[in-house]
Protein backbone atom coordinates (compact mmCIF):
# COMPACT_ATOMS: atom_id res chain seq x y z
CA UNK A 1 0.00 0.00 0.00
CA UNK A 2 1.46 3.31 -1.14
CA UNK A 3 0.67 6.49 0.78
CA UNK A 4 1.34 9.87 -0.80
CA UNK A 5 1.07 13.29 0.80
CA UNK A 6 0.42 16.19 -1.54
CA UNK A 7 1.14 19.51 0.12
CA UNK A 8 0.51 23.02 -1.17
CA UNK A 9 2.36 25.56 0.96
CA UNK A 10 1.08 28.19 0.40
CA UNK A 11 -1.91 28.59 -1.91
CA UNK A 12 -0.89 31.34 -4.31
CA UNK A 13 -2.72 34.37 -5.66
CA UNK A 14 -5.15 34.61 -2.75
CA UNK A 15 -5.40 37.05 0.14
CA UNK A 16 -3.63 35.69 3.21
CA UNK A 17 -1.74 32.49 3.95
CA UNK A 18 -3.42 29.11 3.59
CA UNK A 19 -2.19 25.61 2.79
CA UNK A 20 -3.81 22.46 1.51
CA UNK A 21 -2.84 18.93 2.55
CA UNK A 22 -4.12 15.88 0.65
CA UNK A 23 -3.36 12.28 1.58
CA UNK A 24 -3.85 9.38 -0.84
CA UNK A 25 -3.43 5.62 -0.51
CA UNK A 26 -2.88 3.68 -3.71
CA UNK A 27 -4.15 6.68 -5.64
CA UNK A 28 -7.39 6.95 -3.64
CA UNK A 29 -8.14 10.06 -1.63
CA UNK A 30 -7.93 9.46 2.12
CA UNK A 31 -7.88 12.87 3.78
CA UNK A 32 -8.17 16.60 2.99
CA UNK A 33 -7.15 19.42 5.29
CA UNK A 34 -7.43 23.09 4.40
CA UNK A 35 -5.16 24.87 6.85
CA UNK A 36 -5.30 28.60 7.51
CA UNK A 37 -1.80 29.39 8.70
CA UNK A 38 -2.24 32.94 9.95
CA UNK A 39 -2.54 33.39 13.70
CA UNK A 40 -5.90 34.19 15.28
CA UNK A 41 -6.48 37.94 15.06
CA UNK A 42 -8.91 38.22 17.99
CA UNK A 43 -11.12 40.98 16.56
CA UNK A 44 -14.27 39.74 18.27
CA UNK A 45 -12.44 39.69 21.59
CA UNK A 46 -10.87 43.14 21.51
CA UNK A 47 -14.02 44.85 20.20
CA UNK A 48 -15.59 44.05 23.56
CA UNK A 49 -15.50 47.07 25.87
CA UNK A 50 -15.41 49.62 23.04
CA UNK A 51 -17.92 52.42 22.57
CA UNK A 52 -20.41 51.94 19.73
CA UNK A 53 -18.74 54.70 17.68
CA UNK A 54 -15.42 52.85 17.75
CA UNK A 55 -16.74 49.45 16.68
CA UNK A 56 -17.10 50.08 12.91
CA UNK A 57 -13.76 51.96 12.89
CA UNK A 58 -11.99 48.91 14.28
CA UNK A 59 -14.04 46.24 12.51
CA UNK A 60 -13.20 47.55 9.04
CA UNK A 61 -9.52 46.87 9.79
CA UNK A 62 -10.25 43.17 9.52
CA UNK A 63 -9.57 43.47 5.80
CA UNK A 64 -8.02 46.02 3.44
CA UNK A 65 -9.70 44.55 0.36
CA UNK A 66 -13.29 44.42 1.63
CA UNK A 67 -12.99 47.13 4.29
CA UNK A 68 -16.10 48.90 2.93
CA UNK A 69 -18.20 45.79 3.52
CA UNK A 70 -16.88 45.34 7.06
CA UNK A 71 -17.37 49.03 7.80
CA UNK A 72 -20.91 49.08 6.48
CA UNK A 73 -22.15 45.80 7.96
CA UNK A 74 -20.69 46.80 11.32
CA UNK A 75 -22.34 50.22 11.12
CA UNK A 76 -25.72 48.76 10.21
CA UNK A 77 -25.50 46.19 13.04
CA UNK A 78 -24.80 49.03 15.49
CA UNK A 79 -27.71 51.04 14.05
CA UNK A 80 -30.06 48.11 14.59
CA UNK A 81 -28.88 47.75 18.18
CA UNK A 82 -29.47 51.47 18.81
CA UNK A 83 -32.82 51.49 17.04
CA UNK A 84 -31.67 53.89 14.33
CA UNK A 85 -33.30 54.05 10.91
CA UNK A 86 -31.47 56.00 8.21
CA UNK A 87 -33.10 57.86 5.33
CA UNK A 88 -33.10 56.74 1.70
CA UNK A 89 -30.21 59.01 0.67
CA UNK A 90 -27.95 57.39 3.25
CA UNK A 91 -28.94 53.93 2.03
CA UNK A 92 -28.20 54.89 -1.58
CA UNK A 93 -24.77 56.25 -0.66
CA UNK A 94 -24.07 53.04 1.26
CA UNK A 95 -24.95 51.04 -1.84
CA UNK A 96 -22.72 53.16 -4.03
CA UNK A 97 -19.83 52.54 -1.64
CA UNK A 98 -20.33 48.77 -1.72
CA UNK A 99 -20.72 48.66 -5.49
CA UNK A 100 -17.40 50.44 -5.88
CA UNK A 101 -15.84 47.74 -3.74
CA UNK A 102 -17.42 45.09 -5.95
CA UNK A 103 -15.85 46.55 -9.07
CA UNK A 104 -12.33 46.83 -7.68
CA UNK A 105 -12.44 43.49 -5.85
CA UNK A 106 -14.02 41.44 -8.65
CA UNK A 107 -11.65 42.88 -11.25
CA UNK A 108 -8.69 42.20 -8.96
CA UNK A 109 -9.61 38.56 -8.59
CA UNK A 110 -10.97 37.69 -12.03
CA UNK A 111 -8.32 39.44 -14.11
CA UNK A 112 -5.25 39.64 -11.86
CA UNK A 113 -5.50 36.42 -9.84
CA UNK A 114 -7.69 33.93 -11.73
CA UNK A 115 -7.01 34.76 -15.39
CA UNK A 116 -3.39 33.46 -15.35
CA UNK A 117 -4.79 29.97 -14.58
CA UNK A 118 -6.66 29.99 -17.89
CA UNK A 119 -3.92 31.37 -20.14
CA UNK A 120 -0.84 29.46 -18.97
CA UNK A 121 0.89 32.19 -16.96
CA UNK A 122 2.17 32.19 -13.41
CA UNK A 123 0.93 35.71 -12.73
CA UNK A 124 -0.49 38.82 -14.33
CA UNK A 125 3.08 40.12 -14.53
CA UNK A 126 4.02 37.50 -17.11
CA UNK A 127 0.58 37.67 -18.76
CA UNK A 128 1.00 41.38 -19.51
CA UNK A 129 3.34 40.54 -22.39
CA UNK A 130 0.61 38.49 -24.12
CA UNK A 131 -2.38 40.58 -23.01
CA UNK A 132 -1.10 44.17 -22.59
CA UNK A 133 -4.40 45.83 -23.53
CA UNK A 134 -6.41 43.63 -21.17
CA UNK A 135 -4.12 44.35 -18.23
CA UNK A 136 -4.36 48.09 -18.91
CA UNK A 137 -8.15 47.82 -18.98
CA UNK A 138 -8.07 45.92 -15.68
CA UNK A 139 -6.06 48.74 -14.11
CA UNK A 140 -8.60 51.30 -15.36
CA UNK A 141 -11.57 49.33 -14.05
CA UNK A 142 -9.95 48.77 -10.67
CA UNK A 143 -9.30 52.52 -10.39
CA UNK A 144 -12.95 53.18 -11.23
CA UNK A 145 -13.99 50.93 -8.35
CA UNK A 146 -11.56 52.63 -5.98
CA UNK A 147 -12.78 56.11 -6.99
CA UNK A 148 -16.39 55.02 -6.55
CA UNK A 149 -15.52 54.16 -2.92
CA UNK A 150 -13.70 57.44 -2.37
CA UNK A 151 -16.67 59.57 -3.40
CA UNK A 152 -19.05 58.49 -0.59
CA UNK A 153 -16.45 56.92 1.72
CA UNK A 154 -13.61 59.44 1.76
CA UNK A 155 -10.87 57.02 0.68
CA UNK A 156 -10.36 53.62 -0.97
CA UNK A 157 -9.48 51.64 2.15
CA UNK A 158 -10.86 51.90 5.70
CA UNK A 159 -13.40 54.54 4.73
CA UNK A 160 -13.74 57.52 7.07
CA UNK A 161 -17.07 59.21 6.27
CA UNK A 162 -19.37 56.28 7.14
CA UNK A 163 -20.89 56.91 10.56
CA UNK A 164 -23.51 55.32 12.76
CA UNK A 165 -26.68 57.06 11.59
CA UNK A 166 -25.35 58.38 8.28
CA UNK A 167 -22.29 59.99 6.70
CA UNK A 168 -20.06 62.81 7.90
CA UNK A 169 -20.25 64.41 4.43
CA UNK A 170 -22.09 63.98 1.13
CA UNK A 171 -20.60 64.09 -2.36
CA UNK A 172 -21.38 67.02 -4.65
CA UNK A 173 -23.86 66.39 -7.45
CA UNK A 174 -21.27 67.42 -10.02
CA UNK A 175 -18.98 64.66 -8.76
CA UNK A 176 -21.78 62.12 -8.97
CA UNK A 177 -22.55 63.18 -12.53
CA UNK A 178 -18.89 62.72 -13.52
CA UNK A 179 -18.85 59.30 -11.87
CA UNK A 180 -21.92 58.22 -13.83
CA UNK A 181 -20.23 59.24 -17.07
CA UNK A 182 -17.10 57.26 -16.14
CA UNK A 183 -19.21 54.17 -15.45
CA UNK A 184 -20.94 54.55 -18.79
CA UNK A 185 -17.60 55.02 -20.59
CA UNK A 186 -16.19 51.92 -18.83
CA UNK A 187 -18.87 49.64 -20.26
CA UNK A 188 -16.77 49.08 -23.38
CA UNK A 189 -13.77 48.17 -21.21
CA UNK A 190 -15.76 45.65 -19.20
CA UNK A 191 -17.20 44.21 -22.40
CA UNK A 192 -13.66 43.75 -23.73
CA UNK A 193 -12.83 41.70 -20.62
CA UNK A 194 -15.94 39.58 -21.13
CA UNK A 195 -15.02 39.04 -24.79
CA UNK A 196 -11.67 37.58 -23.72
CA UNK A 197 -13.25 35.46 -20.97
CA UNK A 198 -15.71 33.99 -23.47
CA UNK A 199 -12.78 32.45 -25.35
CA UNK A 200 -11.42 30.61 -22.31
CA UNK A 201 -11.93 26.90 -21.67
CA UNK A 202 -13.63 26.14 -18.37
CA UNK A 203 -13.00 23.00 -16.33
CA UNK A 204 -16.10 20.72 -16.53
CA UNK A 205 -16.50 20.11 -12.79
CA UNK A 206 -19.88 19.86 -11.09
CA UNK A 207 -20.77 19.01 -7.50
CA UNK A 208 -24.17 19.56 -5.95
CA UNK A 209 -24.07 21.66 -2.80
CA UNK A 210 -26.26 24.33 -1.23
CA UNK A 211 -25.76 28.04 -1.85
CA UNK A 212 -26.46 30.91 0.55
CA UNK A 213 -26.85 34.65 0.00
CA UNK A 214 -29.10 37.48 1.08
CA UNK A 215 -32.27 38.01 -0.93
CA UNK A 216 -34.73 40.81 -1.60
CA UNK A 217 -37.67 40.63 -3.96
CA UNK A 218 -37.24 44.17 -5.32
CA UNK A 219 -33.53 44.27 -6.22
CA UNK A 220 -30.39 42.17 -6.53
CA UNK A 221 -29.47 42.18 -2.84
CA UNK A 222 -25.94 43.19 -1.87
CA UNK A 223 -26.42 45.52 1.11
CA UNK A 224 -29.44 44.13 2.99
CA UNK A 225 -32.04 41.40 2.71
CA UNK A 226 -33.11 38.06 4.17
CA UNK A 227 -31.03 34.91 4.47
CA UNK A 228 -31.83 32.71 1.49
CA UNK A 229 -30.53 29.39 0.19
CA UNK A 230 -30.93 27.63 -3.12
CA UNK A 231 -32.60 24.78 -1.23
CA UNK A 232 -35.43 27.11 -0.22
CA UNK A 233 -34.62 28.62 3.17
CA UNK A 234 -35.80 32.21 3.63
CA UNK A 235 -35.34 33.80 7.06
CA UNK A 236 -34.51 37.09 8.83
CA UNK A 237 -30.79 37.72 9.27
CA UNK A 238 -31.28 37.67 13.03
CA UNK A 239 -31.90 33.92 12.74
CA UNK A 240 -28.47 33.21 11.19
CA UNK A 241 -27.41 30.90 14.03
CA UNK A 242 -30.25 28.53 13.18
CA UNK A 243 -28.59 27.81 9.85
CA UNK A 244 -24.89 28.70 10.06
CA UNK A 245 -22.79 26.66 12.48
CA UNK A 246 -19.16 27.39 13.36
CA UNK A 247 -16.29 25.32 14.65
CA UNK A 248 -12.51 25.68 14.74
CA UNK A 249 -10.70 22.72 13.12
CA UNK A 250 -7.78 21.50 15.22
CA UNK A 251 -5.45 21.95 12.24
CA UNK A 252 -6.37 25.57 11.45
CA UNK A 253 -6.64 29.04 12.96
CA UNK A 254 -9.83 29.81 11.02
CA UNK A 255 -13.39 29.03 11.94
CA UNK A 256 -15.27 26.66 9.64
CA UNK A 257 -18.94 27.04 8.77
CA UNK A 258 -21.51 24.40 7.90
CA UNK A 259 -25.27 23.86 7.62
CA UNK A 260 -26.45 20.65 9.27
CA UNK A 261 -22.93 19.29 9.16
CA UNK A 262 -22.45 19.92 5.43
CA UNK A 263 -20.65 22.60 3.48
CA UNK A 264 -22.34 25.38 1.60
CA UNK A 265 -21.19 28.03 -0.87
CA UNK A 266 -21.28 31.81 -0.57
CA UNK A 267 -20.01 34.34 -3.11
CA UNK A 268 -20.77 35.60 -6.60
CA UNK A 269 -21.97 32.24 -7.92
CA UNK A 270 -24.26 31.77 -4.91
CA UNK A 271 -25.79 35.21 -5.42
CA UNK A 272 -26.39 34.53 -9.12
CA UNK A 273 -27.97 31.16 -8.38
CA UNK A 274 -30.34 32.66 -5.80
CA UNK A 275 -31.05 36.06 -7.38
CA UNK A 276 -30.90 35.34 -11.12
CA UNK A 277 -34.42 36.72 -11.66
CA UNK A 278 -33.24 40.18 -10.59
CA UNK A 279 -30.39 40.62 -13.05
CA UNK A 280 -30.16 43.86 -15.03
CA UNK A 281 -29.76 44.02 -18.87
CA UNK A 282 -25.95 44.29 -18.96
CA UNK A 283 -25.53 41.28 -16.65
CA UNK A 284 -28.06 39.26 -18.66
CA UNK A 285 -26.11 40.02 -21.83
CA UNK A 286 -22.85 38.91 -20.22
CA UNK A 287 -24.26 35.68 -18.81
CA UNK A 288 -25.70 34.79 -22.21
CA UNK A 289 -22.37 35.50 -23.91
CA UNK A 290 -20.48 33.33 -21.42
CA UNK A 291 -23.01 30.54 -21.82
CA UNK A 292 -23.48 29.86 -18.11
CA UNK A 293 -26.76 28.17 -17.21
CA UNK A 294 -28.16 28.88 -13.75
CA UNK A 295 -28.23 27.39 -11.27
CA UNK A 296 -24.64 26.35 -11.82
CA UNK A 297 -22.89 23.84 -9.57
CA UNK A 298 -19.44 24.36 -11.09
CA UNK A 299 -17.20 26.10 -8.55
CA UNK A 300 -14.94 27.38 -11.32
CA UNK A 301 -17.86 29.45 -12.64
CA UNK A 302 -17.40 31.69 -9.60
CA UNK A 303 -14.64 33.48 -11.54
CA UNK A 304 -16.92 34.33 -14.46
CA UNK A 305 -19.74 35.12 -12.02
CA UNK A 306 -17.65 38.01 -10.73
CA UNK A 307 -17.56 39.57 -14.19
CA UNK A 308 -21.32 39.08 -14.49
CA UNK A 309 -21.81 40.82 -11.15
CA UNK A 310 -19.56 43.66 -12.21
CA UNK A 311 -21.89 44.26 -15.16
CA UNK A 312 -24.84 44.08 -12.75
CA UNK A 313 -23.24 46.70 -10.53
CA UNK A 314 -22.68 49.03 -13.50
CA UNK A 315 -26.44 49.14 -14.18
CA UNK A 316 -27.36 49.41 -10.50
CA UNK A 317 -24.83 52.17 -9.84
CA UNK A 318 -26.00 54.31 -12.75
CA UNK A 319 -29.63 53.98 -11.60
CA UNK A 320 -28.70 54.89 -8.03
CA UNK A 321 -26.69 57.92 -9.12
CA UNK A 322 -29.69 59.12 -11.18
CA UNK A 323 -31.81 58.78 -8.05
CA UNK A 324 -29.30 60.75 -5.95
CA UNK A 325 -29.06 63.48 -8.58
CA UNK A 326 -32.83 63.99 -8.34
CA UNK A 327 -32.76 64.21 -4.52
CA UNK A 328 -31.82 67.25 -2.43
CA UNK A 329 -28.63 65.59 -1.08
CA UNK A 330 -28.98 67.73 2.00
CA UNK A 331 -26.64 66.62 4.77
CA UNK A 332 -28.11 65.91 8.18
CA UNK A 333 -26.02 65.34 11.29
CA UNK A 334 -26.67 61.85 12.62
CA UNK A 335 -28.56 61.85 15.91
CA UNK A 336 -27.65 58.88 18.10
CA UNK A 337 -28.61 58.21 21.71
CA UNK A 338 -26.74 55.21 23.14
CA UNK A 339 -28.87 52.44 24.62
CA UNK A 340 -28.77 48.74 25.39
CA UNK A 341 -29.62 46.51 22.50
CA UNK A 342 -28.71 43.74 20.09
CA UNK A 343 -28.09 44.16 16.38
CA UNK A 344 -27.30 41.69 13.62
CA UNK A 345 -26.73 42.50 9.97
CA UNK A 346 -25.59 40.56 6.93
CA UNK A 347 -24.11 42.30 3.92
CA UNK A 348 -22.83 40.63 0.77
CA UNK A 349 -19.11 41.31 0.64
CA UNK A 350 -17.62 40.54 -2.79
CA UNK A 351 -16.52 37.13 -1.53
CA UNK A 352 -19.88 36.26 0.04
CA UNK A 353 -22.22 36.79 2.97
CA UNK A 354 -20.69 38.65 5.92
CA UNK A 355 -22.23 38.54 9.41
CA UNK A 356 -21.66 41.06 12.19
CA UNK A 357 -23.71 40.58 15.38
CA UNK A 358 -23.38 42.79 18.48
CA UNK A 359 -24.79 43.32 21.95
CA UNK A 360 -24.40 46.67 23.77
CA UNK A 361 -25.07 47.82 27.33
CA UNK A 362 -27.08 50.93 28.28
CA UNK A 363 -24.05 53.18 27.73
CA UNK A 364 -23.42 51.93 24.22
CA UNK A 365 -20.44 49.78 25.26
CA UNK A 366 -20.04 46.53 23.36
CA UNK A 367 -20.61 43.42 25.47
CA UNK A 368 -20.52 40.66 22.84
CA UNK A 369 -19.51 40.36 19.21
CA UNK A 370 -19.73 37.62 16.60
CA UNK A 371 -18.30 37.96 13.10
CA UNK A 372 -18.58 35.32 10.37
CA UNK A 373 -16.61 36.07 7.21
CA UNK A 374 -17.32 34.55 3.77
CA UNK A 375 -14.21 32.37 3.78
CA UNK A 376 -15.31 30.92 7.12
CA UNK A 377 -18.62 29.93 5.54
CA UNK A 378 -16.89 28.42 2.50
CA UNK A 379 -14.31 26.50 4.53
CA UNK A 380 -16.06 23.13 4.73
CA UNK A 381 -17.33 23.41 1.16
CA UNK A 382 -13.78 23.97 -0.10
CA UNK A 383 -12.64 20.72 1.52
CA UNK A 384 -15.70 18.91 0.15
CA UNK A 385 -14.97 20.29 -3.33
CA UNK A 386 -11.41 18.96 -3.16
CA UNK A 387 -12.83 15.51 -2.36
CA UNK A 388 -15.28 15.75 -5.25
CA UNK A 389 -12.75 17.12 -7.74
CA UNK A 390 -9.80 14.86 -6.92
CA UNK A 391 -10.96 11.80 -8.90
CA UNK A 392 -10.87 13.93 -12.09
CA UNK A 393 -7.20 14.76 -11.60
CA UNK A 394 -5.91 11.69 -9.70
CA UNK A 395 -4.04 10.35 -12.73
CA UNK A 396 -2.04 13.53 -13.31
CA UNK A 397 1.49 14.25 -12.11
CA UNK A 398 1.90 15.63 -8.60
CA UNK A 399 2.76 19.02 -10.07
CA UNK A 400 -0.41 19.10 -12.18
CA UNK A 401 -2.54 17.92 -9.23
CA UNK A 402 -1.12 20.77 -7.14
CA UNK A 403 -1.86 23.26 -9.93
CA UNK A 404 -5.47 22.12 -10.29
CA UNK A 405 -6.13 22.09 -6.54
CA UNK A 406 -4.61 25.56 -6.25
CA UNK A 407 -6.92 26.65 -9.03
CA UNK A 408 -9.98 25.13 -7.35
CA UNK A 409 -9.40 26.87 -4.01
CA UNK A 410 -8.49 30.10 -5.79
CA UNK A 411 -11.86 30.07 -7.59
CA UNK A 412 -13.50 30.80 -4.23
CA UNK A 413 -11.51 34.06 -4.07
CA UNK A 414 -10.81 33.34 -0.40
CA UNK A 415 -9.98 36.16 1.97
CA UNK A 416 -8.02 34.07 4.42
CA UNK A 417 -7.11 36.81 6.90
CA UNK A 418 -10.80 37.60 7.41
CA UNK A 419 -11.45 34.05 8.58
CA UNK A 420 -9.02 34.13 11.52
CA UNK A 421 -11.08 35.10 14.55
CA UNK A 422 -11.94 33.68 17.94
CA UNK A 423 -14.94 34.75 19.96
CA UNK A 424 -13.49 34.27 23.43
CA UNK A 425 -10.18 34.59 25.19
CA UNK A 426 -9.82 32.57 28.39
LOLUMMI-689931 format. One record per residue (C-alpha): x, y, z. Coordinates in pm, whole numbers, plus 50000, padded with zeros to 5 digits. Example, Ala and Ser with C-alpha at 12.3 -4.5 7.8 and 13.67 -1.06 7.14 Angstrom:
REM residues 2
{{51230 49550 50780}};
{{51367 49894 50714}};
//
This chain:
REM residues 426
{{50000 50000 50000}};
{{50146 50331 49886}};
{{50067 50649 50078}};
{{50134 50987 49920}};
{{50107 51329 50080}};
{{50042 51619 49846}};
{{50114 51951 50012}};
{{50051 52302 49883}};
{{50236 52556 50096}};
{{50108 52819 50040}};
{{49809 52859 49809}};
{{49911 53134 49569}};
{{49728 53437 49434}};
{{49485 53461 49725}};
{{49460 53705 50014}};
{{49637 53569 50321}};
{{49826 53249 50395}};
{{49658 52911 50359}};
{{49781 52561 50279}};
{{49619 52246 50151}};
{{49716 51893 50255}};
{{49588 51588 50065}};
{{49664 51228 50158}};
{{49615 50938 49916}};
{{49657 50562 49949}};
{{49712 50368 49629}};
{{49585 50668 49436}};
{{49261 50695 49636}};
{{49186 51006 49837}};
{{49207 50946 50212}};
{{49212 51287 50378}};
{{49183 51660 50299}};
{{49285 51942 50529}};
{{49257 52309 50440}};
{{49484 52487 50685}};
{{49470 52860 50751}};
{{49820 52939 50870}};
{{49776 53294 50995}};
{{49746 53339 51370}};
{{49410 53419 51528}};
{{49352 53794 51506}};
{{49109 53822 51799}};
{{48888 54098 51656}};
{{48573 53974 51827}};
{{48756 53969 52159}};
{{48913 54314 52151}};
{{48598 54485 52020}};
{{48441 54405 52356}};
{{48450 54707 52587}};
{{48459 54962 52304}};
{{48208 55242 52257}};
{{47959 55194 51973}};
{{48126 55470 51768}};
{{48458 55285 51775}};
{{48326 54945 51668}};
{{48290 55008 51291}};
{{48624 55196 51289}};
{{48801 54891 51428}};
{{48596 54624 51251}};
{{48680 54755 50904}};
{{49048 54687 50979}};
{{48975 54317 50952}};
{{49043 54347 50580}};
{{49198 54602 50344}};
{{49030 54455 50036}};
{{48671 54442 50163}};
{{48701 54713 50429}};
{{48390 54890 50293}};
{{48180 54579 50352}};
{{48312 54534 50706}};
{{48263 54903 50780}};
{{47909 54908 50648}};
{{47785 54580 50796}};
{{47931 54680 51132}};
{{47766 55022 51112}};
{{47428 54876 51021}};
{{47450 54619 51304}};
{{47520 54903 51549}};
{{47229 55104 51405}};
{{46994 54811 51459}};
{{47112 54775 51818}};
{{47053 55147 51881}};
{{46718 55149 51704}};
{{46833 55389 51433}};
{{46670 55405 51091}};
{{46853 55600 50821}};
{{46690 55786 50533}};
{{46690 55674 50170}};
{{46979 55901 50067}};
{{47205 55739 50325}};
{{47106 55393 50203}};
{{47180 55489 49842}};
{{47523 55625 49934}};
{{47593 55304 50126}};
{{47505 55104 49816}};
{{47728 55316 49597}};
{{48017 55254 49836}};
{{47967 54877 49828}};
{{47928 54866 49451}};
{{48260 55044 49412}};
{{48416 54774 49626}};
{{48258 54509 49405}};
{{48415 54655 49093}};
{{48767 54683 49232}};
{{48756 54349 49415}};
{{48598 54144 49135}};
{{48835 54288 48875}};
{{49131 54220 49104}};
{{49039 53856 49141}};
{{48903 53769 48797}};
{{49168 53944 48589}};
{{49475 53964 48814}};
{{49450 53642 49016}};
{{49231 53393 48827}};
{{49299 53476 48461}};
{{49661 53346 48465}};
{{49521 52997 48542}};
{{49334 52999 48211}};
{{49608 53137 47986}};
{{49916 52946 48103}};
{{50089 53219 48304}};
{{50217 53219 48659}};
{{50093 53571 48727}};
{{49951 53882 48567}};
{{50308 54012 48547}};
{{50402 53750 48289}};
{{50058 53767 48124}};
{{50100 54138 48049}};
{{50334 54054 47761}};
{{50061 53849 47588}};
{{49762 54058 47699}};
{{49890 54417 47741}};
{{49560 54583 47647}};
{{49359 54363 47883}};
{{49588 54435 48177}};
{{49564 54809 48109}};
{{49185 54782 48102}};
{{49193 54592 48432}};
{{49394 54874 48589}};
{{49140 55130 48464}};
{{48843 54933 48595}};
{{49005 54877 48933}};
{{49070 55252 48961}};
{{48705 55318 48877}};
{{48601 55093 49165}};
{{48844 55263 49402}};
{{48722 55611 49301}};
{{48361 55502 49345}};
{{48448 55416 49708}};
{{48630 55744 49763}};
{{48333 55957 49660}};
{{48095 55849 49941}};
{{48355 55692 50172}};
{{48639 55944 50176}};
{{48913 55702 50068}};
{{48964 55362 49903}};
{{49052 55164 50215}};
{{48914 55190 50570}};
{{48660 55454 50473}};
{{48626 55752 50707}};
{{48293 55921 50627}};
{{48063 55628 50714}};
{{47911 55691 51056}};
{{47649 55532 51276}};
{{47332 55706 51159}};
{{47465 55838 50828}};
{{47771 55999 50670}};
{{47994 56281 50790}};
{{47975 56441 50443}};
{{47791 56398 50113}};
{{47940 56409 49764}};
{{47862 56702 49535}};
{{47614 56639 49255}};
{{47873 56742 48998}};
{{48102 56466 49124}};
{{47822 56212 49103}};
{{47745 56318 48747}};
{{48111 56272 48648}};
{{48115 55930 48813}};
{{47808 55822 48617}};
{{47977 55924 48293}};
{{48290 55726 48386}};
{{48079 55417 48455}};
{{47906 55455 48121}};
{{48240 55502 47941}};
{{48381 55192 48117}};
{{48113 54964 47974}};
{{48323 54908 47662}};
{{48623 54817 47879}};
{{48424 54565 48080}};
{{48280 54421 47760}};
{{48634 54375 47627}};
{{48717 54170 47938}};
{{48406 53958 47887}};
{{48498 53904 47521}};
{{48833 53758 47628}};
{{48675 53546 47903}};
{{48429 53399 47653}};
{{48722 53245 47465}};
{{48858 53061 47769}};
{{48807 52690 47833}};
{{48637 52614 48163}};
{{48700 52300 48367}};
{{48390 52072 48347}};
{{48350 52011 48721}};
{{48012 51986 48891}};
{{47923 51901 49250}};
{{47583 51956 49405}};
{{47593 52166 49720}};
{{47374 52433 49877}};
{{47424 52804 49815}};
{{47354 53091 50055}};
{{47315 53465 50000}};
{{47090 53748 50108}};
{{46773 53801 49907}};
{{46527 54081 49840}};
{{46233 54063 49604}};
{{46276 54417 49468}};
{{46647 54427 49378}};
{{46961 54217 49347}};
{{47053 54218 49716}};
{{47406 54319 49813}};
{{47358 54552 50111}};
{{47056 54413 50299}};
{{46796 54140 50271}};
{{46689 53806 50417}};
{{46897 53491 50447}};
{{46817 53271 50149}};
{{46947 52939 50019}};
{{46907 52763 49688}};
{{46740 52478 49877}};
{{46457 52711 49978}};
{{46538 52862 50317}};
{{46420 53221 50363}};
{{46466 53380 50706}};
{{46549 53709 50883}};
{{46921 53772 50927}};
{{46872 53767 51303}};
{{46810 53392 51274}};
{{47153 53321 51119}};
{{47259 53090 51403}};
{{46975 52853 51318}};
{{47141 52781 50985}};
{{47511 52870 51006}};
{{47721 52666 51248}};
{{48084 52739 51336}};
{{48371 52532 51465}};
{{48749 52568 51474}};
{{48930 52272 51312}};
{{49222 52150 51522}};
{{49455 52195 51224}};
{{49363 52557 51145}};
{{49336 52904 51296}};
{{49017 52981 51102}};
{{48661 52903 51194}};
{{48473 52666 50964}};
{{48106 52704 50877}};
{{47849 52440 50790}};
{{47473 52386 50762}};
{{47355 52065 50927}};
{{47707 51929 50916}};
{{47755 51992 50543}};
{{47935 52260 50348}};
{{47766 52538 50160}};
{{47881 52803 49913}};
{{47872 53181 49943}};
{{47999 53434 49689}};
{{47923 53560 49340}};
{{47803 53224 49208}};
{{47574 53177 49509}};
{{47421 53521 49458}};
{{47361 53453 49088}};
{{47203 53116 49162}};
{{46966 53266 49420}};
{{46895 53606 49262}};
{{46910 53534 48888}};
{{46558 53672 48834}};
{{46676 54018 48941}};
{{46961 54062 48695}};
{{46984 54386 48497}};
{{47024 54402 48113}};
{{47405 54429 48104}};
{{47447 54128 48335}};
{{47194 53926 48134}};
{{47389 54002 47817}};
{{47715 53891 47978}};
{{47574 53568 48119}};
{{47430 53479 47779}};
{{47763 53550 47609}};
{{47952 53333 47858}};
{{47699 53054 47818}};
{{47652 52986 48189}};
{{47324 52817 48279}};
{{47184 52888 48625}};
{{47177 52739 48873}};
{{47536 52635 48818}};
{{47711 52384 49043}};
{{48056 52436 48891}};
{{48280 52610 49145}};
{{48506 52738 48868}};
{{48214 52945 48736}};
{{48260 53169 49040}};
{{48536 53348 48846}};
{{48308 53433 48554}};
{{48026 53512 48798}};
{{48235 53801 48927}};
{{48244 53957 48581}};
{{47868 53908 48551}};
{{47819 54082 48885}};
{{48044 54366 48779}};
{{47811 54426 48484}};
{{47516 54408 48725}};
{{47676 54670 48947}};
{{47732 54903 48650}};
{{47356 54914 48582}};
{{47264 54941 48950}};
{{47517 55217 49016}};
{{47400 55431 48725}};
{{47037 55398 48840}};
{{47130 55489 49197}};
{{47331 55792 49088}};
{{47031 55912 48882}};
{{46819 55878 49195}};
{{47070 56075 49405}};
{{47094 56348 49142}};
{{46717 56399 49166}};
{{46724 56421 49548}};
{{46818 56725 49757}};
{{47137 56559 49892}};
{{47102 56773 50200}};
{{47336 56662 50477}};
{{47189 56591 50818}};
{{47398 56534 51129}};
{{47333 56185 51262}};
{{47144 56185 51591}};
{{47235 55888 51810}};
{{47139 55821 52171}};
{{47326 55521 52314}};
{{47113 55244 52462}};
{{47123 54874 52539}};
{{47038 54651 52250}};
{{47129 54374 52009}};
{{47191 54416 51638}};
{{47270 54169 51362}};
{{47327 54250 50997}};
{{47441 54056 50693}};
{{47589 54230 50392}};
{{47717 54063 50077}};
{{48089 54131 50064}};
{{48238 54054 49721}};
{{48348 53713 49847}};
{{48012 53626 50004}};
{{47778 53679 50297}};
{{47931 53865 50592}};
{{47777 53854 50941}};
{{47834 54106 51219}};
{{47629 54058 51538}};
{{47662 54279 51848}};
{{47521 54332 52195}};
{{47560 54667 52377}};
{{47493 54782 52733}};
{{47292 55093 52828}};
{{47595 55318 52773}};
{{47658 55193 52422}};
{{47956 54978 52526}};
{{47996 54653 52336}};
{{47939 54342 52547}};
{{47948 54066 52284}};
{{48049 54036 51921}};
{{48027 53762 51660}};
{{48170 53796 51310}};
{{48142 53532 51037}};
{{48339 53607 50721}};
{{48268 53455 50377}};
{{48579 53237 50378}};
{{48469 53092 50712}};
{{48138 52993 50554}};
{{48311 52842 50250}};
{{48569 52650 50453}};
{{48394 52313 50473}};
{{48267 52341 50116}};
{{48622 52397 49990}};
{{48736 52072 50152}};
{{48430 51891 50015}};
{{48503 52029 49667}};
{{48859 51896 49684}};
{{48717 51551 49764}};
{{48472 51575 49475}};
{{48725 51712 49226}};
{{49020 51486 49308}};
{{48904 51180 49110}};
{{48913 51393 48791}};
{{49280 51476 48840}};
{{49409 51169 49030}};
{{49596 51035 48727}};
{{49796 51353 48669}};
{{50149 51425 48789}};
{{50190 51563 49140}};
{{50276 51902 48993}};
{{49959 51910 48782}};
{{49746 51792 49077}};
{{49888 52077 49286}};
{{49814 52326 49007}};
{{49453 52212 48971}};
{{49387 52209 49346}};
{{49539 52556 49375}};
{{49308 52665 49097}};
{{49002 52513 49265}};
{{49060 52687 49599}};
{{49151 53010 49421}};
{{48814 53007 49241}};
{{48650 53080 49577}};
{{48849 53406 49593}};
{{48919 53334 49960}};
{{49002 53616 50197}};
{{49198 53407 50442}};
{{49289 53681 50690}};
{{48920 53760 50741}};
{{48855 53405 50858}};
{{49098 53413 51152}};
{{48892 53510 51455}};
{{48806 53368 51794}};
{{48506 53475 51996}};
{{48651 53427 52343}};
{{48982 53459 52519}};
{{49018 53257 52839}};
//
